[in-house]
Amino acid sequence: MTPQKPLAIALAGMFSLAVAMGIGRFAFTPLLPMMLHDGVINLSAASWLATANYLGYWLGAMACALQPLVWARWRALTPIVHTHAIRAGLLATVVLTMAMASQWPAAWPLWRFLAGVASALVFVYTSGWCLARLAALGAPKLAGLIFVGPGLGIMVSGLAATVMVARSMSASSAWVAFGVLAVILTALVWPQLRGTVALTAAPPDLSAASRGSAMTILALAYGMAGFGYIVTATFLPVIARQALPGSVWLDLFWPLFGLGVSVGALLTIRVPVHWDRRHLLMGCYAMQAAGILLGVHFPSLTGFAFGSLLIGLPFTAITLFAIQEVRRLRPDGASGFIGLLTAVYGLGQIAGPPWVSVLLQRSANPAQGFALSLQTAAASLLLGVALYGWLARRHPLTASATHP
């Protein structure tokens, strides 16, 4: 069997996340205006469809988090990540994306729920497998390339949706087209998804009690990001249409967000390994909060464009830095704790769309409801900044600490 090269592994991770996250999760966002136009859904139902997806994502992440407990029943065995789980999640994403084209709206919440489960499995296991393989091959900096995937998927799906709208395609046809794209990307990565990695590493540089305290605050702060970004990530095209009716640029804000995600992930490749990830996370959260507030206080073409970039640039960088911090704090069984963080993040996402739905119902008009939703989202991100600041002050890095 031909030895795998680090770049091939990183690209396999990138395209896997493009399928699971960019298509399986976030294709819903650019297609939502098309579904609204076709009259197959309303904003309230859209919020609950989004929630079904986020609930599935949370349950899938919890299953990943519990894996180490299952392995612990057999002390002689080492926890592993097997690429069979990644392959299964990619196949499920393809099938469930296609299923959204069915004229059976009653089943859509189930399809979105299962797509969320599949997305979590692919995200957690792809991240764990790729980061461990890259570290073993002496190329940990290529990890940033993996997280270009979600942004790439968002950008491509957003641009594709723009073309579909121009050609007056139906939402059901668009779902089929995205399913075909998922098939192509899955076929590209399939040969690279082979083998297993053991979830072990060098001892951490903190005591068990300190690690427990740090992990609790880290998880809580990471959950703030889940709630903070989800309002914009779910409703950006709809919010832009409310503020700029008739603008020819409306469909480009979402691809611009995806471009920011990809560029931000690439920039992480240049970040030195000794920089404190908590400080980097503080900057990322502040940037996203600023991007969200731009859409509130400057609901113009320029405001939405710069806001989309500011929200997108740190989007997957936040994920990478949080995972690297987990690997520093919990190198023994990091994949399970990545699953735990992903589950807490998912709780924040689950809370977002229902909160928007409540505010829309209680506001004088949709614009006011969306403004209140965005302000709440920005506040949660600023709370996350405060939590990371406290964490960095309470548990400073040792002189020799690095982030794998």
HUHULIN-V613582 format. One record per backbone hydrogen bond with DSSP energy under -1.0 kcal/mol. NH is the residue of the N-H (numbers start at 0). CO is the residue of the C=O. Records with the same first field share a line. If there is no record, write none. Layout:
# HUHULIN-V613582
NH: CO / CO
This chain:
# HUHULIN-V613582
8: 4
9: 5
10: 6
11: 7
12: 8
13: 9
14: 10
15: 11
16: 12
17: 13
18: 14
19: 15
20: 16
21: 16
22: 17
23: 18
25: 20
26: 22
30: 26
31: 27
34: 30
35: 31
36: 32
37: 33
39: 34
45: 41
46: 42
47: 43
48: 44
49: 45
50: 46
51: 47
52: 48
53: 49
54: 50
55: 51
56: 52
57: 53
58: 54
59: 55
60: 56
61: 57
62: 58
63: 59
64: 60
65: 61
69: 65
70: 66
71: 67
72: 69
73: 70
76: 73
80: 196
82: 194
84: 81
86: 82
87: 83
88: 84
89: 85
90: 86
91: 87
92: 88
93: 89
94: 90
95: 91
96: 92
97: 93
98: 94
100: 97
101: 98
103: 101
106: 103
110: 106
111: 107
112: 108
113: 109
114: 110
115: 111
116: 112
117: 113
118: 114
119: 115
120: 116
121: 117
122: 118
123: 119
124: 120
125: 121
126: 122
127: 123
128: 124
129: 125
130: 126
131: 127
132: 128
133: 129
134: 130
135: 131
136: 132
137: 134
138: 133
141: 138
142: 139
143: 140
144: 141
147: 144
148: 145
151: 147
152: 148
153: 149
154: 150
155: 151
156: 152
157: 153
158: 154
159: 155
160: 156
161: 157
162: 158
163: 159
164: 160
165: 161
166: 162
167: 164
168: 163
173: 169
174: 170
175: 171
176: 172
177: 173
178: 174
179: 175
180: 176
181: 177
182: 178
183: 179
184: 180
185: 181
186: 182
187: 183
188: 184
189: 185
191: 188
192: 188
193: 191
196: 80
198: 78
199: 197
210: 206
211: 207
212: 208
213: 209
214: 210
215: 211
216: 212
217: 213
218: 214
219: 215
220: 216
221: 217
222: 218
223: 219
225: 221
226: 222
227: 223
228: 224
232: 228
233: 229
234: 230
235: 231
238: 234
239: 235
240: 236
241: 237
242: 238
243: 239
246: 243
251: 248
252: 249
255: 251
256: 252
257: 253
258: 254
259: 255
260: 256
261: 257
262: 258
263: 259
264: 260
265: 261
266: 262
267: 263
268: 265
269: 266
270: 267
274: 271
279: 275
280: 276
281: 277
282: 278
283: 279
284: 280
285: 281
286: 282
287: 283
288: 284
289: 285
290: 286
291: 287
292: 288
293: 289
294: 290
296: 292
297: 293
299: 297
303: 299
304: 300
305: 301
306: 302
307: 303
308: 304
309: 305
310: 306
311: 307
312: 308
314: 311
317: 313
319: 315
320: 316
321: 317
322: 318
323: 319
324: 320
325: 321
326: 322
327: 323
328: 324
329: 325
332: 198 / 330
336: 332
337: 333
338: 334
339: 335
340: 336
341: 337
342: 338
343: 339
344: 340
345: 341
346: 342
347: 343
348: 344
349: 345
350: 346
351: 347
354: 350
355: 351
356: 352
357: 353
358: 354
359: 355
360: 356
361: 357
368: 364
369: 365
370: 366
371: 367
372: 368
373: 369
374: 370
375: 371
376: 372
377: 373
378: 374
379: 375
380: 376
381: 377
382: 378
383: 379
384: 380
385: 381
386: 382
387: 383
388: 384
389: 385
390: 386
391: 387
392: 388
393: 389
394: 390
400: 397
402: 272
